[in-house]
């Protein structure tokens, strides 16, 4: 049985109200980046954590604190969520830091099947720095009702 953890972007989780519903659906269905696990074997989600936020000089230490909360429960693999892989400018540094401390931990860059990266980035930018009058969040994007600003 594969025991996995997922780390998501704290901005996406906290500022856009993303509940990781698409990541978790693909986990259950063994789609997206979860198709690497044999379908005949169970996969256990040990936990889901958010990154420590866009880092200061202590960012790598903070990310290890988050990952430790999963590794203490013997995860086999850590998945960086789609929002982390498409938005995080610190992803390479985080991955290196994690691998230095946990060299045997399998790291997977992705969770669910990605949508168009440019549309995703534009939508998240609008959610975090809105210009449209109606407040929008990740559910609007998932449900296909997201409105982009004119221009």
C-alpha positions as CSV (number, residue, x, y, z in Angstrom):
1,X,0.0,0.0,0.0
2,X,1.3,3.4,-0.9
3,X,1.1,6.0,1.8
4,X,1.1,9.5,0.4
5,X,1.0,13.1,1.5
6,X,0.0,16.2,-0.4
7,X,1.3,19.7,0.0
8,X,-0.7,22.6,-1.5
9,X,0.0,26.3,-2.0
10,X,-1.2,28.1,1.1
11,X,-2.2,31.1,-1.0
12,X,-4.5,28.9,-3.1
13,X,-5.9,27.1,-0.1
14,X,-6.4,30.0,2.2
15,X,-7.0,33.0,-0.2
16,X,-9.0,31.3,-2.9
17,X,-10.9,28.9,-0.6
18,X,-9.6,25.8,-2.5
19,X,-10.6,22.6,-0.7
20,X,-8.3,20.4,-2.8
21,X,-11.5,18.7,-4.1
22,X,-10.0,18.1,-7.6
23,X,-6.7,16.8,-6.2
24,X,-8.6,14.4,-3.9
25,X,-11.0,13.3,-6.7
26,X,-8.1,12.3,-8.9
27,X,-6.5,10.5,-6.0
28,X,-9.7,8.4,-5.5
29,X,-10.0,7.7,-9.2
30,X,-6.2,7.1,-9.7
31,X,-6.2,9.8,-12.4
32,X,-3.7,12.6,-13.1
33,X,-0.5,12.1,-11.2
34,X,-2.0,9.4,-9.1
35,X,-2.0,7.0,-12.0
36,X,1.5,5.9,-11.1
37,X,0.1,3.7,-8.3
38,X,-1.1,0.2,-9.2
39,X,-4.9,0.1,-9.3
40,X,-5.0,-3.2,-7.6
41,X,-3.2,-1.8,-4.5
42,X,-4.8,0.6,-2.0
43,X,-3.5,4.1,-1.7
44,X,-3.8,5.8,1.7
45,X,-3.8,9.6,2.0
46,X,-1.9,10.1,5.2
47,X,-2.4,13.9,5.2
48,X,-2.6,17.1,3.3
49,X,-0.7,20.2,4.4
50,X,-0.3,23.7,3.0
51,X,3.1,25.2,2.4
52,X,4.3,27.8,4.8
53,X,3.5,30.7,2.5
54,X,5.8,32.5,0.1
55,X,9.1,32.3,2.0
56,X,11.5,34.7,3.5
57,X,15.1,33.5,4.0
58,X,13.8,30.9,6.4
59,X,11.4,29.4,3.9
60,X,13.2,26.1,3.5
61,X,13.2,25.5,7.2
62,X,9.5,26.3,7.4
63,X,8.7,23.9,4.5
64,X,10.6,21.1,6.4
65,X,8.4,21.7,9.4
66,X,5.3,21.1,7.3
67,X,6.8,18.0,5.6
68,X,7.9,16.6,9.0
69,X,4.2,16.5,10.0
70,X,3.7,14.0,7.2
71,X,6.9,12.0,7.3
72,X,6.4,11.2,11.0
73,X,3.5,9.0,9.8
74,X,5.7,7.1,7.3
75,X,4.6,8.5,3.9
76,X,6.2,6.8,0.9
77,X,5.5,9.7,-1.5
78,X,4.9,13.4,-1.4
79,X,2.8,15.0,-4.1
80,X,3.2,18.7,-4.8
81,X,-0.3,19.9,-5.8
82,X,-1.0,21.3,-9.2
83,X,-1.2,24.8,-7.8
84,X,2.3,24.4,-6.3
85,X,3.8,23.1,-9.6
86,X,2.2,25.8,-11.7
87,X,2.5,28.8,-9.4
88,X,5.3,28.4,-6.9
89,X,8.6,30.1,-7.8
90,X,10.3,28.3,-4.9
91,X,9.3,24.8,-6.0
92,X,12.9,23.7,-7.0
93,X,14.3,25.0,-3.8
94,X,11.6,23.3,-1.7
95,X,12.1,20.0,-3.5
96,X,15.9,20.1,-3.1
97,X,15.5,21.0,0.6
98,X,13.1,18.1,1.2
99,X,15.3,15.6,-0.8
100,X,18.4,16.6,1.2
101,X,16.6,15.7,4.5
102,X,14.4,12.9,3.2
103,X,16.4,11.3,0.4
104,X,14.3,8.1,0.2
105,X,11.0,10.0,-0.1
106,X,9.4,9.8,-3.5
107,X,8.4,13.3,-4.7
108,X,5.8,13.7,-7.4
109,X,5.2,17.0,-9.1
110,X,1.5,17.1,-9.5
111,X,-1.9,15.8,-8.3
112,X,-4.8,16.3,-10.7
113,X,-4.8,16.5,-14.5
114,X,-3.7,20.1,-15.2
115,X,-5.8,22.6,-17.0
116,X,-4.3,25.3,-19.3
117,X,-1.5,26.8,-17.2
118,X,-1.9,30.3,-18.4
119,X,-5.7,30.4,-17.8
120,X,-5.0,28.9,-14.3
121,X,-2.4,31.5,-13.5
122,X,-4.6,34.4,-14.8
123,X,-7.6,33.1,-12.7
124,X,-5.5,32.7,-9.5
125,X,-4.1,36.2,-10.0
126,X,-7.7,37.6,-10.4
127,X,-8.7,35.7,-7.2
128,X,-5.8,37.0,-5.2
129,X,-5.8,40.6,-6.7
130,X,-9.5,41.0,-7.8
131,X,-10.5,43.5,-10.4
132,X,-13.9,42.0,-11.1
133,X,-16.6,43.4,-8.8
134,X,-18.0,39.9,-7.8
135,X,-15.7,38.1,-5.4
136,X,-14.6,34.8,-6.9
137,X,-12.9,31.8,-5.6
138,X,-11.6,28.4,-6.7
139,X,-15.1,26.9,-6.8
140,X,-16.0,29.4,-9.5
141,X,-13.0,28.2,-11.6
142,X,-13.7,24.5,-11.0
143,X,-17.4,24.9,-11.8
144,X,-16.7,26.9,-15.0
145,X,-18.3,30.1,-14.0
146,X,-15.2,32.2,-13.4
147,X,-15.4,35.7,-14.9
148,X,-12.2,37.4,-16.2
149,X,-11.8,41.2,-16.3
150,X,-12.4,42.9,-19.6
151,X,-9.2,43.5,-21.6
